Amino acid sequence: MNDQEEYKLRWRGRETGPFSVPEINRQLDEHEIGTGHEIFYQNDWITLEEFLTASQEPPAPAQVPEPLPLPLPPPLPSASAPLHLKPSPARIKVSVSREKPELPRAKTASAASGPRPRHRLLFAFLAVVAGFLGAHNFYARQWLTGLLQLLLSVATCIMGFGIIASWLWAMAEAVFVRKDGDGVDMI
């Protein structure tokens, strides 16, 4: 097959081309076309995959080296010859661990794409309903702020002032806070 020959391509009944083989390879590399496209070759439409398979030359048969002759084993000692024993090699201690090795974990789609954004409406709802406990801040991954609101609520209830200070703080956050604890805008 000649690289200068040009071929027509067809995809879902629409013909394009003619294209040379290097141009077809370039389009394949750049994902402009796929192996499911049809090509007009030898007066017939065949898939591009069949065309590429047919156009590849068969690999040359590999040369197998001749086997080397096996060495002869040493002669067995005769009964009259003294038997010389070699010292045995030192024993190797192998310790077997019963713990399973830590396998690398594949990243899930959510871990690979980063933290999931939080919903602003749910954040505001939690601030109104249980904001004095810091629930909205725990939802938004603002752990320290949530803990401070919870401690403030407990302290003011013990002193007899109620939860009004923590609740007002939560209402202000429901209106003004736009990002969660990871710095991602809430949706």
N, C-alpha and C positions, 0 to 999 in steps of 0.2 A: 504494500500500500504506500502511496506517495503522499508526503505531507503537503504537497502543493495542490492536491485534489481538493475540491470544495464540495460540501454536502449540505443539503437542505435539512432543517430541523422542523419538527412539528410538535406542538403541545396543544392538546384539546382541539384539534382540527385546524389550528392556525399555523401556517407555514412561515418560517423565517429563513433568512440565509440567502445565498450560500455562504458557508463558513469553512475555513481550512481547519485541519486537525489541531494546529497550535492555538487557533482562536477558540475552538471548542474546549480545549483543555483550560485555557485562561478563564472562560466563562464558568466552567465547572469549579475552578479554584475560587472564584469570586462569588460562588453560589447564585449566579444569574440564571443558570439552568441546572437541572438535576439529571440523574441517570434514568429517570422515568420518561424523559423526552424521547421522541422517536426520531430516527435519522433515516434518510433515504439512501440506502446502500445496496448496490447490485440489483437495481430495479425492484426493491422491496422496502417497506417500512419496518424497521426493527428498533428495539429499544436501544438507547445509548449505551446501556450496560452491556448488552449483547455485542454491540459494535466494538466497544473497548476491549472486551474479552477476546473477540475474534482478531482484533488488530495486534494484540500482543504476540510477540514471537514466542514459541515454546522454549522453555529454558533448556540450555545445553545439558546433556546427561553428565552427572558428576562422575569424575574418575575415582574409582575405588582403589586405594593402594593395596598392594599385595600384602597378605598377612605375613607377619614376621614369624620365623620359626620359634617354637617354644623351647626354653632352655630345659635341659635334662635335669631331673632331680639328682641330688647328691647320692652316692652309693650308700646303701645300708651298712652299718658296722657289722663286721663278722663276729662270730662268737669268740674268737681268739683275741680280737683287738680290745684294748681297754675302753670302757665307755666313759667319756668325759661329759659331765653334765654342766650346762651353763647355769649361772645363778638366775633365779626367777626375777623378773622385774618387780619393782616395788608396787604394792597395791595402791590403787588410787581410790580415795574416799569420795563418794558422790553424795552430796546432801540433796534431798528432794524437798522442795518447798511445797507446802500444801496450799499456799495462797495462789490465787489466779493472777496471772500477769495483767496489768492495766492495758487494755486495748484502746487504740485511738478511736474516738467517737466521731462519726460523721456529723457534719453540721446539718441541722434541720433547716428547712426553708425559712422559718421565722428567725432563727439564730443567724443565718447568713445574711438576711436583709436588714438586720439591726433591730432595735427595740420597736415594739408596736406602739403607735401613737395612742394616747388616751383620749377619751371622748369628753369634750368640754361640758356637754349637757349633764352627763352623769357626775362629773366633778362638782358642778354647781348644785345638783340635787343632793349629793352627799354633804355638801357644805351647809345647806339649809336644814337637812334632817338631823345629821349627826356631826355637824362641824365642830361643836364644842368638844368632841372626843378626838378630833383630828382625823376622822375617817377619810375625808376628801384628800388630805395630804398623803395618807398611807396609800390611797388608790393611785395618786399621781407620782408615787415613788419619791416623795419628799419626806423621808423618814424622820429626820431631825425636827423639822417643823411640826409634824404630826405628834411626835413624842412631847414636844414643848407644850402644844395645845392640850394634850391629855393631862400632863402634869399640872398645868395652870388650872384646868377645870377641877382636878382633885384638890389642889391647894385652896382655891377659892370656896369650894363646897365645905371643906373642913373649917375654914374661918367664918363660914356663915354668909358669904356674899353671893352664893349661887354660881351659875355658869354664864352670866351675862357678858363678862369680859371676853371669854373664849368664843362665845357665840358671835359677838360683834366682829371679832378678828376673823372668824370664818366667813361672815357675810362680805367683808371687804375683800377677802381672797377670792370668793366666788365671782366677784365682779372684775377684779384687776389681774388675776393670775392667768397667763396665756400659755405657759410652757410647763412641762412636767419636770420631774427631778433629773431626767437625762438630757434636758435642754431641747426636747423635741416639742414643736408646737402641737397643742391639743386640737383635735378636729371636731 
